[in-house]
Amino acid sequence: MTTYFHVVHHIHGRIRLRLSPSVLQHPIAKQADTLVQRVRSIRGILDVRINLVVGSIVIEYDPDWIAPQLWEQWIKEYEPQLDVNGLIERWQASLAVRDVVLSS
């Protein structure tokens, strides 16, 4: 299985991902602006910066809302056939599960 992302740096509330050259050729790369807007719309996301030239994404998030270990899970479970909407829907679904668990 190809690794499309890997964590370069992860501190509480901020993660930097490196994109593999193969993901830069993937159709999702052509939707970078849409991806950034959709990721910013997720509750708990504070900021998103993407640089396709160097192949990196920096995401600042509220660690009280999005548990740091969720990022590793999301990266590990990424499926290259997903488009931007599929990717965001999967992330939002895992956060919805978190809401149910916390409210129980």
C-alpha positions, 0 to 999 in steps of 0.5 A: 500500500502506498503511503500518501501522507506522513506526519513530519511534525505533530505537537499538541494542536498542530500537525504538519503532513508531507504529501508523497509525489503520488498524491500530488498527481492524484485528482484530489490535488486539483481540488486543493482549495476545496479541500482546504475550505472543507477541512476548515469547516470541520468543528475543531479545525482552526487553520489549514495551510497547504503548499503543493509546491513543497508538498505539505499541509499544516493543520492547526486544531483544537486538541480538546475537540479533535484528539491528537491520535485521531490524526494518525488513524485518519492518515492510516485509513486514507483511501486514495479513491476518496474525493474531497467530499468522501475524505471530509465525510469520513473525518466528520463521521469519526468526530460524530462517533466521538460526540456520541461517546462523550455525551454518553 
